[in-house]
Amino acid sequence: MNYFNSQIILIFYFFLISGFSQDLISFHNSGNFQLIQKLSFYDTNIKGTPFAYENFVTGQIVFDSGKSIIGDFRMDLYAHKIQTKNNDGKIFEIGIDNTFDLVIGNKTYSFHELDWIEKNNYIILRECLTLENISLYEFMNKDLKKPIEASSSTANSGYGKTADPEWIDKSDYIIYLNKKYYKVPKNHKKMIALKLFDEKTYTKFRKENKINLKKEEDLKKIITFFN
């Protein structure tokens, strides 16, 4: 069998097993997909989920060119990867970069190259409010909280039963200003220390509007005011 015929059979094989739309097959063949053989790391005994949504949800990948691909997706907020699956239930991992966004419902998730996590340089940001001069994002992130190891003396005493491992939310809000990303702190003193805004103006505005830095709607008020 010559090389050309081998390639035709291989492409036809991928077509049969994938069940993707033609566009998704092309995207897969471009090298952006990696078949996940197993997900043993995500043990079912761990409380919670590392995903933004428990199950796959319908959404679309929108490229910078305007082209889009519809499929079923879920976001792994620990590994900072996007997964999709075909009709056979095979799960594929999509290599993400800043050339496309993922749109689910009325929410847009974009991928930004920042060295804020150990897994890879791209992080998932949900677009909260994007304006001309300043924008607000949510840094979508989860971490694995491991059980505390009990000491031998504690164990011998009959106490020291450790908690089960669980996925915990470690998300933060992000302000993008002057081509830089800033994590939004939880208190106003630290916010002022970032020197993003004029201190007197910020203090006056946040007191008059009773701004809570943990509330997205209040952060949107800040972004809109200082835009």
VMD Tcl script that draws the C-alpha trace (Angstrom):
set ca {
  {0.00 0.00 0.00}
  {1.53 3.30 -1.04}
  {1.78 6.39 1.14}
  {-1.03 8.27 -0.65}
  {-3.56 5.45 -0.16}
  {-2.54 5.12 3.49}
  {-3.32 8.78 4.08}
  {-6.76 8.44 2.46}
  {-7.62 5.46 4.67}
  {-6.39 7.27 7.78}
  {-8.50 10.35 7.03}
  {-11.54 8.18 6.33}
  {-10.96 6.35 9.65}
  {-10.96 9.60 11.58}
  {-14.15 10.59 9.77}
  {-15.88 7.39 10.86}
  {-14.86 7.44 14.53}
  {-15.22 11.12 15.22}
  {-18.82 12.02 14.43}
  {-17.81 15.70 14.31}
  {-19.26 18.08 11.78}
  {-17.03 18.55 8.73}
  {-15.67 21.76 10.22}
  {-14.76 20.04 13.48}
  {-13.05 17.23 11.56}
  {-10.94 19.80 9.74}
  {-10.12 21.51 13.02}
  {-9.16 18.15 14.52}
  {-6.90 17.28 11.60}
  {-5.16 20.64 11.96}
  {-3.54 19.30 15.13}
  {-5.56 21.35 17.61}
  {-7.24 18.29 19.13}
  {-5.72 15.62 21.33}
  {-7.66 12.47 22.15}
  {-7.95 11.95 25.89}
  {-7.52 8.24 26.59}
  {-8.68 8.42 30.19}
  {-9.49 10.91 32.91}
  {-8.27 8.89 35.87}
  {-6.73 11.97 37.49}
  {-10.20 13.37 38.08}
  {-11.19 10.75 40.60}
  {-14.91 10.54 41.31}
  {-14.15 10.55 45.04}
  {-13.08 14.19 44.81}
  {-15.85 16.54 45.86}
  {-17.06 19.05 43.33}
  {-15.87 19.37 39.75}
  {-12.86 20.88 37.97}
  {-15.15 22.02 35.15}
  {-17.06 25.25 34.73}
  {-20.13 23.15 33.91}
  {-20.71 19.64 35.23}
  {-21.68 18.33 31.79}
  {-20.87 19.21 28.19}
  {-22.90 22.15 26.89}
  {-23.55 23.36 23.37}
  {-21.51 26.35 22.32}
  {-19.45 27.64 19.46}
  {-15.83 28.41 18.76}
  {-15.54 31.79 17.05}
  {-12.32 32.51 15.19}
  {-10.79 35.92 14.53}
  {-11.71 35.45 10.88}
  {-15.40 35.33 11.83}
  {-15.75 31.63 11.08}
  {-17.41 29.58 13.81}
  {-17.77 25.91 14.76}
  {-20.72 24.62 16.80}
  {-20.24 21.66 19.15}
  {-20.46 20.36 22.70}
  {-17.81 21.75 25.04}
  {-16.75 21.98 28.65}
  {-14.01 24.04 30.29}
  {-11.44 22.41 32.55}
  {-10.61 25.22 34.97}
  {-7.77 23.29 36.62}
  {-5.80 22.38 33.50}
  {-7.10 25.44 31.64}
  {-8.16 23.43 28.63}
  {-11.28 23.12 26.51}
  {-12.75 19.68 25.91}
  {-15.23 18.48 23.31}
  {-16.65 15.06 22.46}
  {-17.95 13.26 19.41}
  {-21.04 11.13 18.89}
  {-19.16 8.04 20.09}
  {-18.45 9.69 23.44}
  {-14.73 10.09 22.77}
  {-13.39 13.16 24.54}
  {-10.95 15.47 22.82}
  {-8.87 18.26 24.32}
  {-8.55 21.45 22.28}
  {-5.26 23.30 22.26}
  {-6.23 26.88 23.11}
  {-4.63 30.12 22.04}
  {-5.71 33.70 21.45}
  {-7.00 33.16 17.91}
  {-10.54 32.19 18.94}
  {-13.16 32.63 21.65}
  {-15.65 30.15 23.08}
  {-19.23 31.39 23.26}
  {-21.75 29.57 25.47}
  {-25.18 31.15 25.75}
  {-24.65 34.87 26.11}
  {-21.20 34.50 27.72}
  {-17.90 34.85 25.90}
  {-14.75 33.11 27.13}
  {-11.43 34.26 25.73}
  {-7.94 32.89 26.22}
  {-5.08 35.12 27.29}
  {-1.39 34.29 27.43}
  {-0.38 34.95 31.02}
  {2.09 33.03 33.15}
  {-0.25 32.90 36.16}
  {-0.60 29.14 36.45}
  {1.85 26.25 36.28}
  {-0.11 24.10 33.81}
  {0.30 26.34 30.76}
  {0.55 30.00 29.85}
  {-3.03 30.41 28.63}
  {-5.77 31.17 31.11}
  {-9.54 31.30 30.62}
  {-11.13 34.71 31.09}
  {-14.86 35.36 30.99}
  {-15.63 38.72 29.45}
  {-17.65 40.71 31.99}
  {-17.43 44.18 30.44}
  {-15.09 45.26 27.65}
  {-14.91 49.01 27.00}
  {-12.68 51.27 24.93}
  {-10.04 52.04 27.55}
  {-10.56 49.47 30.29}
  {-12.11 46.02 30.62}
  {-13.28 43.65 33.32}
  {-12.79 39.88 33.16}
  {-13.29 36.94 35.47}
  {-10.21 34.75 35.79}
  {-11.80 31.28 35.69}
  {-9.71 29.01 37.92}
  {-10.11 25.96 40.18}
  {-7.63 24.17 42.39}
  {-7.48 20.82 44.17}
  {-7.63 21.03 47.94}
  {-5.89 17.97 49.31}
  {-6.65 16.32 52.68}
  {-4.50 17.32 55.64}
  {-2.27 14.45 56.71}
  {-2.88 13.47 60.32}
  {0.18 13.09 62.55}
  {0.91 9.68 64.08}
  {0.10 10.94 67.59}
  {-3.23 12.33 66.40}
  {-4.06 9.11 64.60}
  {-3.27 7.02 67.70}
  {-5.58 9.15 69.79}
  {-8.55 8.16 67.64}
  {-8.91 11.62 66.14}
  {-7.52 13.20 63.02}
  {-9.88 11.94 60.35}
  {-8.90 14.02 57.34}
  {-11.32 15.78 55.03}
  {-11.94 14.42 51.54}
  {-10.15 16.11 48.64}
  {-12.28 18.66 46.82}
  {-12.23 21.07 43.92}
  {-12.38 24.66 45.15}
  {-13.05 27.84 43.25}
  {-10.01 30.11 43.01}
  {-11.41 32.58 40.52}
  {-10.59 36.27 40.59}
  {-11.76 39.35 38.76}
  {-9.27 40.98 36.42}
  {-8.96 44.57 35.27}
  {-7.26 45.09 31.93}
  {-5.83 48.60 31.64}
  {-2.97 50.05 29.59}
  {-2.21 46.62 28.14}
  {-1.68 45.11 31.60}
  {-3.72 42.67 33.71}
  {-4.42 43.31 37.40}
  {-6.13 40.98 39.85}
  {-8.85 42.84 41.72}
  {-8.09 42.76 45.46}
  {-10.79 42.15 48.06}
  {-10.39 45.46 49.90}
  {-10.18 49.12 48.90}
  {-6.81 49.80 50.53}
  {-5.13 47.22 48.29}
  {-7.12 48.49 45.32}
  {-5.78 52.00 45.84}
  {-2.27 50.57 46.17}
  {-2.48 49.31 42.58}
  {-2.55 52.98 41.50}
  {-4.93 52.28 38.65}
  {-7.13 55.28 39.43}
  {-6.80 58.65 41.07}
  {-7.05 57.93 44.80}
  {-9.34 60.85 45.76}
  {-11.68 60.23 42.84}
  {-11.82 56.51 43.52}
  {-12.44 56.97 47.26}
  {-15.23 59.46 46.64}
  {-16.86 57.24 44.00}
  {-16.71 54.01 45.99}
  {-18.16 55.65 49.13}
  {-21.01 57.33 47.26}
  {-21.89 54.09 45.47}
  {-21.15 51.71 48.39}
  {-18.85 49.65 46.19}
  {-18.16 46.05 47.20}
  {-15.10 44.70 45.36}
  {-16.45 41.15 45.60}
  {-19.55 41.99 43.55}
  {-19.35 41.92 39.77}
  {-22.02 44.57 39.26}
  {-20.12 46.97 41.52}
  {-16.91 46.32 39.62}
  {-18.74 47.09 36.39}
  {-19.72 50.46 37.88}
  {-16.05 51.22 38.55}
  {-15.03 50.18 35.04}
  {-17.76 52.26 33.44}
  {-16.97 55.31 35.55}
  {-13.22 55.29 34.90}
  {-13.49 54.37 31.21}
}
mol new
graphics top color blue
foreach p $ca { graphics top sphere $p radius 0.5 }
foreach p [lrange $ca 0 end-1] q [lrange $ca 1 end] { graphics top cylinder $p $q radius 0.2 }
display resetview
